[in-house]
């Protein structure tokens, strides 16, 4: 259980999860595998669902919704929801992706979200995602180390250390081989890396493929206090919710009482969430309505259930940077291993309000977990999360929380080894505690 596991065990498992999840499609596949191993039942959205107690999940593209219905749940039972996202800033493969010049083979890619471009230079990278065949079947693919964005040598740009400027079109096309683009086919390479299947690249009808770093996650620091990995924004929260929900399902068994615990791992948060698998789309509402229907709820009772519900929007946040402390609020400067963040914004870029903050403070105290408040410097625009989207769509009281990071949106981000486990511990308590209504 996350509440009793050591930070070392949790961080090792987080590293394993991130390594198995180079794309959002891999992230939900790995989460689904773990849920099946824990006894959850995968449901098909095209089929009717039976109501009643149990542990279930669905996968829609790169999103996953998993839930545990306790014994005795009724039509007005509320939902306790942990919302996270499976995508990370990166680069996505374009149509006609096999390009190149001057004897180099390159991949044509489009910037996905807001990656810290310079952090992707001079790294061994892979392509990963899904291939969809003309008959509609889907295959996951991941190439392993294959690409690189090579930086120009300082001898050819003596002023580079005075300010590096990267043109997204000219400079951000990675090399993946030598030869003539007209004689090569990047899709054939992707097809050859589908595990356990022979895939004809000529039968690929579409693909959603991104670039991911291949360097293994690592614990380091003078006292082993740091954890570096790609995609901590936001697989750190997806993983925390996953292990907490599995532990909750194991402890609930057939016991009666408590809310319906829900993990909502959306896709496309980094590009605004406007998709069928994003937080602006209908996926969460679709599932909650069907759960309520299975519990015999009328429309009015479903509204009662939503009024009794609560959402924690869990997404990574900013720790104070020692070299840029002036970019942070002078009174609220979170540190690594100081506990998860409670994120607050007066303009509701984060959904936390006073009632929600009090709930988070109570849960953290009962879980024995410290937490830190985060608010932006007034002179620097605040980012946002799925929190305000979920609160607006469904009217559910929502707080924003998450693990503090340095180097957010880098190819390789940094957190403390203690904070992910602490987020999981609070989440497990949250899943079993009726906090609203």
C-alpha distance (Angstrom), angle and dihedral (degrees) to the residues before:
residue distance angle dihedral
X1 . . .
X2 3.79 . .
X3 3.79 91.3 .
X4 3.80 90.9 60.2
X5 3.80 103.4 26.9
X6 3.78 118.6 101.8
X7 3.78 122.2 -108.1
X8 3.82 88.2 -116.3
X9 3.81 92.4 55.6
X10 3.79 92.5 45.9
X11 3.79 95.1 47.6
X12 3.81 91.0 48.6
X13 3.79 90.0 52.0
X14 3.80 91.1 46.7
X15 3.80 89.1 52.9
X16 3.79 90.4 50.3
X17 3.80 90.5 50.1
X18 3.80 94.0 49.1
X19 3.80 91.5 47.4
X20 3.80 90.1 52.8
X21 3.83 90.8 48.3
X22 3.82 112.2 62.6
X23 3.83 90.1 149.0
X24 3.79 136.0 26.0
X25 3.82 88.8 -105.0
X26 3.79 91.2 55.1
X27 3.82 90.0 45.8
X28 3.81 93.4 58.2
X29 3.81 91.8 40.3
X30 3.81 90.9 55.1
X31 3.80 91.5 43.9
X32 3.81 89.9 50.2
X33 3.80 91.1 50.1
X34 3.78 90.8 53.3
X35 3.80 92.4 46.3
X36 3.80 91.9 51.1
X37 3.81 89.7 50.3
X38 3.82 87.7 52.8
X39 3.80 92.6 53.5
X40 3.80 100.5 -98.6
X41 3.80 117.6 146.4
X42 3.80 119.8 -129.6
X43 3.80 111.8 -136.6
X44 3.79 128.1 -154.9
X45 3.80 116.1 -131.2
X46 3.80 89.1 -146.9
X47 3.80 91.9 60.0
X48 3.82 132.6 66.3
X49 3.80 116.6 -97.7
X50 3.77 124.9 -138.7
X51 3.78 117.2 -131.9
X52 3.77 127.8 -129.2
X53 3.76 140.2 72.6
X54 3.78 122.1 -28.8
X55 3.79 146.4 91.6
X56 3.81 119.5 -81.2
X57 3.79 144.8 160.5
X58 3.78 142.9 -173.2
X59 3.80 131.6 -158.2
X60 3.78 120.6 -148.7
X61 3.81 111.4 -178.3
X62 3.83 105.2 -61.7
X63 3.82 95.3 -11.7
X64 3.80 132.0 86.1
X65 3.79 131.9 -165.5
X66 3.82 116.8 -168.6
X67 3.79 127.5 176.1
X68 3.78 145.5 175.5
X69 3.82 119.3 -145.3
X70 3.82 110.6 -159.7
X71 3.77 123.2 -140.2
X72 3.78 111.8 -88.2
X73 3.81 94.7 26.8
X74 3.79 111.7 154.7
X75 3.79 140.3 -170.2
X76 3.82 93.9 -78.4
X77 3.82 97.6 42.5
X78 3.81 109.1 129.6
X79 3.79 129.0 -128.1
X80 3.79 124.6 -121.5
X81 3.81 104.2 -157.2
X82 3.80 130.3 -167.5
X83 3.80 107.0 -162.7
X84 3.80 121.6 -162.8
X85 3.80 138.2 145.3
X86 3.78 136.1 -118.3
X87 3.82 102.2 -154.0
X88 3.80 128.7 85.1
X89 3.81 133.7 -167.5
X90 3.79 109.9 -82.6
X91 3.79 143.0 116.0
X92 3.80 125.4 -69.9
X93 3.78 126.2 -147.7
X94 3.81 113.9 -106.6
X95 3.80 128.0 -143.1
X96 3.83 111.2 -84.1
X97 3.81 88.0 24.7
X98 3.82 99.3 175.2
X99 3.79 105.9 93.3
X100 3.79 136.8 142.0
X101 3.78 147.9 138.2
X102 3.81 142.1 -151.0
X103 3.80 93.1 25.7
X104 3.81 95.3 -48.7
X105 3.80 126.2 118.0
X106 3.79 112.3 -142.6
X107 3.80 138.0 178.7
X108 3.78 120.8 -123.4
X109 3.79 106.5 -133.0
X110 3.78 137.9 172.3
X111 3.80 122.9 -143.1
X112 3.83 111.3 -103.4
X113 3.79 114.3 -154.6
X114 3.80 118.8 -37.6
X115 3.81 110.0 -41.6
X116 3.80 119.8 176.5
X117 3.81 91.8 -112.4
X118 3.79 100.4 -157.5
X119 3.82 91.3 54.6
X120 3.81 89.8 66.0
X121 3.80 94.5 58.5
X122 3.80 121.1 110.2
X123 3.81 96.8 5.6
X124 3.79 130.9 127.2
X125 3.79 103.6 -112.2
X126 3.79 138.0 -177.6
X127 3.77 138.8 -151.0
X128 3.80 114.9 -124.1
X129 3.79 138.2 167.3
X130 3.77 140.6 80.7
X131 3.79 134.3 -42.5
X132 3.82 116.6 -154.4
X133 3.79 115.8 -156.2
X134 3.78 126.3 -144.3
X135 3.81 89.4 -103.2
X136 3.83 90.9 55.0
X137 3.80 98.4 -105.9
X138 3.79 115.8 137.7
X139 3.80 130.9 -143.3
X140 3.78 130.0 -171.4
X141 3.78 116.1 -134.8
X142 3.81 134.6 -174.2
X143 3.78 122.0 172.9
X144 3.77 102.3 -162.6
X145 3.84 118.0 -139.1
X146 3.79 106.6 -6.1
X147 3.82 113.8 123.7
X148 3.79 139.9 54.4
X149 3.81 137.8 -175.1
X150 3.83 98.0 -141.4
X151 3.77 115.3 -151.3
X152 3.80 120.8 -137.0
X153 3.80 112.3 -102.4
X154 3.80 116.4 -106.2
X155 3.81 88.8 -120.9
X156 3.82 88.0 68.0
X157 3.80 95.0 44.5
X158 3.79 111.3 31.4
X159 3.83 92.4 178.9
X160 3.81 96.8 53.7
X161 3.81 93.3 108.9
X162 3.81 89.5 55.9
X163 3.79 90.0 63.6
X164 3.79 133.0 -27.8
X165 3.81 115.7 -139.9
X166 3.80 118.1 -170.2
X167 3.78 121.2 -167.0
X168 3.80 107.3 -146.5
X169 3.80 93.2 -143.8
X170 3.82 102.2 38.5
X171 3.79 102.8 33.5
X172 3.81 105.1 31.4
X173 3.80 102.7 69.3
X174 3.81 107.0 109.2
X175 3.80 124.0 -140.7
X176 3.79 118.2 -123.5
X177 3.77 105.2 167.9
X178 3.78 149.6 -20.0
X179 3.78 125.5 -88.0
X180 3.76 143.4 57.5
X181 3.81 117.8 -38.6
X182 3.79 90.2 -142.1
X183 3.80 90.4 61.1
X184 3.83 96.7 46.5
X185 3.79 136.7 68.3
X186 3.78 121.2 -156.6
X187 3.80 90.9 -168.2
X188 3.79 89.2 59.7
X189 3.79 88.7 55.6
X190 3.80 90.6 50.7
X191 3.81 90.8 48.1
X192 3.80 90.8 52.0
X193 3.83 90.2 57.9
X194 3.80 96.6 56.7
X195 3.81 104.1 116.9
X196 3.79 118.5 -124.0
X197 3.81 97.3 -1.7
X198 3.77 140.0 85.0
X199 3.80 107.1 -130.3
X200 3.79 123.6 -168.8
X201 3.83 106.8 -143.3
X202 3.80 89.7 -152.0
X203 3.84 87.8 64.6
X204 3.82 94.9 55.0
X205 3.79 106.5 116.2
X206 3.82 98.2 178.3
X207 3.76 143.2 -11.5
X208 3.80 142.6 -159.5
X209 3.79 104.7 -158.8
X210 3.81 129.2 160.8
X211 3.80 137.1 -177.4
X212 3.81 118.0 -106.7
X213 3.79 133.9 -177.6
X214 3.80 114.8 -110.2
X215 3.80 100.8 -159.0
X216 3.80 110.0 119.5
X217 3.82 118.5 -113.0
X218 3.79 113.5 -100.3
X219 3.79 141.7 -162.6
X220 3.79 112.4 -142.4
X221 3.81 144.4 144.9
X222 3.78 135.0 104.3
X223 3.79 90.2 -66.6
X224 3.80 99.2 19.8
X225 3.81 90.7 -98.1
X226 3.80 99.8 136.4
X227 3.81 132.4 75.7
X228 3.80 121.3 -163.4
X229 3.80 123.5 -168.4
X230 3.74 144.3 134.4
X231 3.80 120.5 -100.2
X232 3.82 98.1 20.8
X233 3.79 82.8 140.5
X234 2.92 94.1 95.8
X235 3.81 117.0 -16.5
X236 3.81 87.7 78.5
X237 3.82 89.0 69.9
X238 3.82 95.5 37.3
X239 3.80 89.0 53.8
X240 3.81 92.9 45.7
X241 3.79 90.3 53.1
X242 3.79 92.0 45.6
X243 3.79 97.1 52.4
X244 3.81 91.1 41.4
X245 3.81 92.7 51.9
X246 3.80 92.6 47.6
X247 3.81 90.3 49.7
X248 3.81 90.5 46.5
X249 3.81 91.9 50.8
X250 3.79 90.1 51.5
X251 3.80 93.3 50.0
X252 3.83 96.2 43.1
X253 3.79 96.5 53.5
X254 3.79 106.2 155.1
X255 3.81 94.7 -25.4
X256 3.78 117.9 137.0
X257 3.78 127.5 -128.9
X258 3.75 137.6 38.8
X259 3.79 131.9 82.3
X260 3.79 129.1 -58.2
X261 3.82 102.8 -93.7
X262 3.81 113.9 -139.5
X263 3.80 134.1 -173.8
X264 3.82 111.1 -162.1
X265 3.80 111.1 -171.7
X266 3.80 105.6 -178.7
X267 3.80 129.7 -168.0
X268 3.83 128.7 -136.8
X269 3.82 98.2 33.5
X270 3.80 90.2 134.5
X271 3.81 91.3 61.2
X272 3.79 100.0 41.0
X273 3.82 104.4 -76.4
X274 3.81 94.1 -102.9
X275 3.80 100.6 142.9
X276 3.80 141.5 89.4
X277 3.81 88.7 -94.9
X278 3.81 96.8 39.1
X279 3.79 130.7 93.4
X280 3.83 91.5 -104.0
X281 3.78 88.9 56.6
X282 3.80 128.7 78.9
X283 3.81 100.7 -102.0
X284 3.81 99.0 105.9
X285 3.81 93.9 41.4
X286 3.81 89.8 47.2
X287 3.79 90.8 56.3
X288 3.81 96.5 42.6
X289 3.81 91.1 50.4
X290 3.79 91.6 50.9
X291 3.80 92.2 47.8
X292 3.81 89.9 50.7
X293 3.79 90.8 47.1
X294 3.80 88.8 53.4
X295 3.80 89.0 53.2
X296 3.79 91.0 53.0
X297 3.80 97.7 -107.5
X298 3.77 123.6 167.2
X299 3.80 118.6 -144.7
X300 3.79 89.8 -96.5
X301 3.82 92.9 48.4
X302 3.80 90.5 49.1
X303 3.80 88.1 56.3
X304 3.79 88.8 51.2
X305 3.81 89.4 52.0
X306 3.81 91.7 51.6
X307 3.80 90.2 48.3
X308 3.81 87.9 54.9
X309 3.80 91.9 49.1
X310 3.79 132.4 99.4
X311 3.81 133.1 -164.2
X312 3.78 130.9 -155.4
X313 3.79 109.0 -160.0
X314 3.80 100.7 -153.5
X315 3.79 115.3 -163.8
X316 3.77 133.2 141.7
X317 3.81 118.8 -90.5
X318 3.79 139.2 -169.5
X319 3.78 126.5 -78.3
X320 3.80 116.9 -158.2
X321 3.80 110.7 -85.0
X322 3.84 111.5 -135.5
X323 3.82 92.9 -146.5
X324 3.82 95.8 45.1
X325 3.80 103.8 34.2
X326 3.81 90.5 143.1
X327 3.82 89.1 69.1
X328 3.81 90.4 65.8
X329 3.79 133.1 72.1
X330 3.83 106.7 -86.4
X331 3.82 94.5 -132.6
X332 3.83 100.9 37.8
X333 3.79 112.1 53.0
X334 3.81 112.7 152.9
X335 3.80 119.8 -156.0
X336 3.78 133.2 -154.7
X337 3.81 113.3 -89.8
X338 3.80 90.0 16.5
X339 3.80 90.7 111.2
X340 3.81 135.8 -92.0
X341 3.79 119.4 -44.4
X342 3.79 128.0 -108.8
X343 3.80 101.5 -152.9
X344 3.80 118.8 -148.5
X345 3.82 132.6 -177.9
X346 3.80 127.9 172.7
X347 3.80 91.2 -144.4
X348 3.81 92.9 53.7
X349 3.78 95.4 -111.6
X350 3.79 78.4 136.2
X351 3.80 116.0 39.3
X352 3.82 98.6 -137.2
X353 3.80 116.3 127.2
X354 3.80 131.5 173.5
X355 3.81 94.7 -87.6
X356 3.77 91.5 48.7
X357 3.79 92.1 46.6
X358 3.80 89.8 53.6
X359 3.82 90.8 51.8
X360 3.82 91.1 49.8
X361 3.83 91.1 48.6
X362 3.80 91.2 50.5
X363 3.81 94.6 47.1
X364 3.79 92.3 46.9
X365 3.78 91.4 50.0
X366 3.80 93.1 48.7
X367 3.81 90.4 48.2
X368 3.81 91.2 49.5
X369 3.80 90.6 -121.5
X370 3.81 125.0 136.9
X371 3.77 118.0 -136.7
X372 3.80 136.3 -166.3
X373 3.79 131.3 -145.2
X374 3.79 119.3 -127.1
X375 3.79 126.6 -162.2
X376 3.80 127.0 162.3
X377 3.78 127.8 -110.6
X378 3.83 106.2 -98.1
X379 3.80 91.6 -124.9
X380 3.83 94.4 55.2
X381 3.83 121.7 68.7
X382 3.79 114.5 -114.1
X383 3.79 121.9 -123.4
X384 3.78 122.5 -135.4
X385 3.79 141.8 -140.4
X386 3.79 142.2 -158.6
X387 3.81 88.7 -79.3
X388 3.82 99.3 88.7
X389 3.81 89.8 40.7
X390 3.81 93.4 55.2
X391 3.79 93.4 43.0
X392 3.80 90.6 50.7
X393 3.81 97.2 44.7
X394 3.79 97.6 45.2
X395 3.81 106.4 18.4
X396 3.80 91.1 -124.7
X397 3.80 117.5 149.9
X398 3.79 105.7 -110.1
X399 3.79 138.4 -172.4
X400 3.79 127.1 -165.8
X401 3.79 118.2 -132.1
X402 3.79 138.7 151.4
X403 3.77 150.3 140.1
X404 3.84 117.4 -60.9
X405 3.82 115.1 -117.9
X406 3.74 142.3 -176.8
X407 3.82 119.8 -147.2
X408 3.81 93.6 26.7
X409 3.83 111.8 -168.9
X410 3.79 90.5 18.3
X411 3.78 118.6 129.8
X412 3.81 84.0 -112.1
X413 3.79 119.2 32.4
X414 3.80 130.8 -167.6
X415 3.81 132.4 -134.4
X416 3.79 137.3 157.0
X417 3.81 119.2 -92.8
X418 3.82 93.1 -125.2
X419 3.80 102.6 51.3
X420 3.85 101.7 67.8
X421 3.82 91.4 54.1
X422 3.79 90.5 47.9
X423 3.80 91.4 52.2
X424 3.81 89.2 52.0
X425 3.81 91.5 49.2
X426 3.82 93.3 52.9
X427 3.81 89.8 44.5
X428 3.79 92.9 53.5
X429 3.80 90.5 52.3
X430 3.80 89.9 45.9
X431 3.81 91.9 53.3
X432 3.80 92.0 59.9
X433 3.81 99.7 37.9
X434 3.81 125.3 85.9
X435 3.80 100.2 -140.6
X436 3.81 102.9 163.5
X437 3.76 123.2 48.1
